[in-house]
């Protein structure tokens, strides 16, 4: 179990059925810039946590997140989303980790 504090800098919420495979895709992938200048990717299928991530992103609030240390399995297409964050291509991110809980700071 790990914790990080920082700001949500990118969010991708998805809820659709694939036209190609018919697979239902529901969830939220978010990226956090931590206070110690790390990039952490977080993933959740919980609508409550997704809404909280979206509000933290919209309001630019500092948050602390609690997540599992094991990486969430994602497909390579989802990993490409990291290019949309505008981050330095030489930087890498940690995760994605499954989000357990989060709370606002300040």
C-alpha positions as CSV (number, residue, x, y, z in Angstrom):
1,X,0.0,0.0,0.0
2,X,1.4,3.4,-1.0
3,X,0.5,7.0,-0.6
4,X,1.4,10.1,-2.7
5,X,0.5,13.8,-2.4
6,X,0.3,16.1,-5.4
7,X,-2.0,17.5,-8.1
8,X,-4.0,15.6,-10.8
9,X,-2.6,17.0,-14.1
10,X,-4.4,14.8,-16.6
11,X,-7.5,12.7,-16.7
12,X,-9.1,10.3,-19.1
13,X,-12.6,9.0,-18.2
14,X,-14.1,6.4,-20.4
15,X,-17.5,4.6,-20.6
16,X,-18.3,3.0,-23.9
17,X,-18.8,-0.2,-25.8
18,X,-16.2,-0.9,-28.5
19,X,-17.6,-0.9,-32.1
20,X,-14.8,-3.4,-33.0
21,X,-14.8,-5.9,-30.2
22,X,-18.1,-5.2,-28.5
23,X,-16.2,-5.1,-25.2
24,X,-17.5,-2.6,-22.5
25,X,-14.8,-0.3,-21.4
26,X,-15.4,1.7,-18.2
27,X,-12.9,3.4,-16.0
28,X,-10.7,6.4,-15.3
29,X,-7.0,6.9,-15.9
30,X,-5.4,9.9,-14.2
31,X,-1.9,11.2,-13.8
32,X,-0.6,12.9,-10.7
33,X,2.5,15.2,-10.4
34,X,3.7,14.4,-6.8
35,X,5.3,16.8,-4.4
36,X,8.6,15.1,-5.0
37,X,8.3,15.6,-8.8
38,X,7.3,12.1,-9.8
39,X,4.6,11.2,-12.3
40,X,2.1,8.6,-10.9
41,X,-0.6,7.0,-13.0
42,X,-3.8,5.9,-11.2
43,X,-6.6,3.8,-12.5
44,X,-10.1,3.1,-11.1
45,X,-13.4,1.6,-12.2
46,X,-15.2,3.1,-9.2
47,X,-17.6,5.9,-10.3
48,X,-17.2,7.5,-6.9
49,X,-13.4,7.7,-7.1
50,X,-13.7,8.7,-10.8
51,X,-15.9,11.7,-9.8
52,X,-13.5,12.6,-7.1
53,X,-10.5,12.5,-9.5
54,X,-12.5,14.7,-11.9
55,X,-13.3,17.3,-9.3
56,X,-9.7,17.3,-8.1
57,X,-8.5,17.9,-11.6
58,X,-11.1,20.6,-12.3
59,X,-10.4,22.5,-9.1
60,X,-6.6,22.0,-9.1
61,X,-6.7,20.9,-5.5
62,X,-3.8,19.2,-3.9
63,X,-4.8,15.6,-3.0
64,X,-3.4,12.6,-1.2
65,X,-4.1,9.2,-2.8
66,X,-3.8,5.7,-1.4
67,X,-3.2,3.0,-4.0
68,X,-2.1,-0.6,-4.3
69,X,1.7,-1.0,-5.1
70,X,1.1,-3.6,-7.9
71,X,0.5,-2.2,-11.4
72,X,-2.9,-2.4,-13.0
73,X,-2.7,-4.4,-16.2
74,X,-3.5,-2.2,-19.1
75,X,-3.3,-2.6,-22.9
76,X,-0.6,-0.9,-24.9
77,X,-3.2,1.5,-26.5
78,X,-3.9,2.9,-23.0
79,X,-0.2,3.4,-22.3
80,X,-0.2,5.8,-25.4
81,X,-2.4,8.2,-23.5
82,X,0.6,9.3,-21.6
83,X,1.7,11.3,-24.7
84,X,-1.3,13.5,-24.2
85,X,-0.1,14.7,-20.8
86,X,2.4,17.0,-22.4
87,X,5.1,15.5,-20.2
88,X,8.8,15.4,-21.2
89,X,9.1,12.3,-23.4
90,X,12.3,11.4,-21.5
91,X,10.3,11.1,-18.3
92,X,8.6,8.0,-17.3
93,X,5.6,7.5,-15.0
94,X,5.0,5.0,-12.2
95,X,2.0,2.8,-12.5
96,X,-0.7,2.7,-13.4
97,X,-1.8,1.7,-9.9
98,X,-5.3,0.8,-8.7
99,X,-6.6,3.7,-6.7
100,X,-8.0,2.8,-3.2
101,X,-8.9,6.2,-1.7
102,X,-8.2,9.9,-2.0
103,X,-8.7,13.0,0.1
104,X,-8.1,16.7,-0.5
105,X,-5.4,18.7,1.2
106,X,-5.6,22.4,2.2
